[in-house]
Amino acid sequence: MQDLLQVMMPDGSILPMSTLITVVCLMFMYTFVGIVAGFGGALTTMPLITMMIPVKMASPVSVTVGTATALYAAFLDRKSVDWKSAAMLIIASFIGIPFGIYCLKYAPDHIMKSVLGIFLVLYALYSLLGFKLPKYDKKWLPAPFGFLAGGLGAAFSTNGPPVVIYGTIRDLDKSAFRGTLNAFFAANNVGIVIGMLTSDILTVDTLKIVVLSLPAMLLGWIVGQMVHKRLSKQFFQKVVYVLLILSGLVLIKGAFGL
């Protein structure tokens, strides 16, 4: 048990127990927000965790947690998948994954946090303001969105926004939209995990955090199910977007030392 609670940071120092407990508790938010809002578990959790530990450690924790969730969701929605679109997105994302992993491994932490902060603010503003995107359907369309999702997923565990925008532009029906995205997330996350393992980014210490977080995540799932039945989904989604803007601004402020 003592070994499980001793987590090493990328610089070789030991993660303080108070920080470890805070990170584990934040994983409650991962499943809670995902259940209540239907999205945003990684988006809301990542900026808060990166205030405690480096992005190089936070991203593999989030990706590992998200992989199990994505595989389960993909299994449930397997009959609704537009496999042609999903396959093209997945192939393009596999090309983008090495670029994201390279940035995660070698880019300075303050640069990574500032990029993540800017990305979160822009995506949240786009969602809150309700921009209407043109409907467009071309064979090449999955390539840029899949590539971008693969890179962002590997670097920040935020592969969702590009493929959500892709699905909106394609004007997929609700069932195909959900099924295609879940199939993509499952395959993309598995690819990212393999890339992180072969790049020595996903370590025993990051897996320790995942194991320790399991009870908090289960509690988040249970509480999320209870709240989901009593709270307006649309209202909660708006709250999430506001939190993303605030979190993004805090990350930017910290990264630039403002």
N, C-alpha and C positions, 0 to 999 in steps of 0.2 A: 504493500500500500504506500509505503514511504517513497519507493521508486516512482510510482504512478503520479504522485503529487510533486515530484521534482522535475520541472520542465526547463530545458535549456533554451536560451534565446539564440538567434543566429550568430551573435557576437561572442558566444561562449559563456555569458553570464546566466545566472539562474533567475527565472521569472519569479518576482515576489509573490508570495502566497495571496496577498490582497488583490493583486492584479489578476492572478489566475482565477480567483473566485468571481471577480467582476466579469471577466470574459465568459466564464461558464454561465453566469446568470444572464448575460446578454444573449446567449443562444436560446433562451426562453422566447425572446422577441422574434427570433428567426422563424420558428414554427407558428407562433401566435399571430404575427402579421400575415404570414402566408395563408393561414387558414381563414382569418377574418376578411382580409382584403382580396384574397385570391391571387396575390402577387406580392413582390417586394420584400420577401424575407431576407435575401442576401443584400438587396439594395439598402435597406434600413440598418442592417446589422454591421455591414462592412465598415462604413465610416466611423462608427462608434468603437469597433474593435481596433481599428488602426490608430485610434488615439491612445490605445493601451500597449499594443505590440506592433512591430514592423509589418508593413504590407506583405513582405516575403513570408511571414508566418501566418498572417490573418487570411490571406487568399487561399492557401491550401486547406486550411480548416474549413472555410466556407464551402469550397468546391467539394470536399469529401462529404460533408453533410448534405449538400444539395444533390449529389449523385444518387444517394439512396432514395431520396424523395422523388427525383426525376424518374428513376427506373420504375418505381411503384406506380406513378402517375401514367407513364407510358404504357404499362401493362394494362391498366384500366381502360385507356382510350385507344387501344391498338386497332380497333375496328373502324375508327373515325379518321385515321391518318391518310393524308394525301401523300402517298409514299414517293411519288415522283419529285414533288417539291421538297420533301424532307430529305431525300437522298442527295439532292443538289446542294441544299443548305449544309448538310453534314460534311460532304466532300470539301466544300469551300472553307468550312470552319476548321477542318484538319490542316489546311494550308495556313490559316491564320494563327493556330495554336502556338507553333514554334516562335513566332514573333512576340506573342504575349509572354511566353515563358522567358524569352531572352530579356525582355524589359524587366520582368519580375526579378530575375536573377542578378542583373547587372546595373539597372538604373538606380540612382540614389533615392532613398526613401522619401525625401521631401518632394522630389519631382513626381514620384508615383502618387503621393497624397494630393498634390495640387491638381494633377490630371484627373484623378478620381473625383475630387471636389467639383471641378468645373463641369465634368460630365454629368454628375448628379444634379447640379443646379439647372443645366440646360435641359436635361430630360424631364425634370419635374415641372419646369416652366412650360415646356411643350405640352405636357399632359394636362396641367391645370388650365391653361389658356384655351385648350380644345381646338388646336389648329386642325383644319380640314385638309387632309392630304389627297392629292389627285389619285384616282384609281388607274392602275397601270399593270399590265400583265404581259411580260416578255420572257422568253426562255432564259435570257442571261441574268434576270433579276435576282435569283437566289445567290449568285456568286459574290457580289460586293457585300450584301448583308450577312451572308454566312461567314465570309472572311473576317468582317469586323466583329461579329459575335464571337468567333473563335479567339481572336486576339484579346478582346475585352474580358472574355470568360477566363482565359488563362492568366491574365494580368491582375484582374480585380474581382473575379467571380461575379461578373455582371454581364452575362451573355444574353439576358432577356430583352432589353430595349431594342436592339437592331432587328431581331426576328419578330417582335411585336409590331414594329413599324412595317416590316415586310408583309406580314399578314394583313395589316390594314390597307396597304397599297394594293395588294392582290384582291382585296375584298372577299376573302374566304368566308364561307358560312361559319356560324358559331361552332358547330361540331368539328368541322375540318380544321378550323383555326386552332382549337384547343388540342386536338389529337396530333396535328402536325408539329406544333410547338413542343409538346411533351416528348414526342419521339426524337426531335432534334436535341432537346436538353439532355435526354438520357444518353444518346450517343456522343454528343459533344463533351459532356462532363466526364464520361469514361475516357475519352481521348485526352482530356486535360489531365486527369488523374495519372494516366500512363505517362504522359509527358513530364509531369512533376516528379514521378517516381524515378524516371530515367535521368532526370536533371538534378537529383538530390535536393529537391525543394520540399517534397513531401517526406518528412522525416518521422522517426519514432516519437519525437517530442510533440509534433503537431497532432499525431494520432492520439497521444495521451489526452490532449485537450478535447478532441472529439469524443473519446470514451467518457471522460468526466462530464461532458455536456449532455449526455443522453438523458439523464433524469430531468434536467431543465427543459430539454426539447420536448419530452413526452408531456410534461406539465403544460408547456405552451400549447401543444396540440389539444389537450383536454380543455383548457380554459378558452382557447380560441374557438372550439366547437360550441361552447356555451355562449360566448359573446356573439358569435356569428348569427345565432338565432334571434338575438335581441337588438342588434345594432344595424342601422342602415349601411349596406356595403358601400354605396356611393359616398356617403359622408365620411366613412372611415378611410376610403381611398384618398379623398382630398386631404385628410389629416396626414396621411402617409407622405403625400407629395410635399406638403409644407415642411414636414420633418426632414425630408430629403434636401430641401433647399437650405434649411438651417444647418444640417450636418455638413453639407457641401461647403457652405460659407465658413464654418468653423475649421474644416480641413484646409481650405485655402489660406485662411488667416494663420493657422499654425505652420503651414508649409513655408510661407513667406515671412514668418516671424513678425507679423503685424500686431 
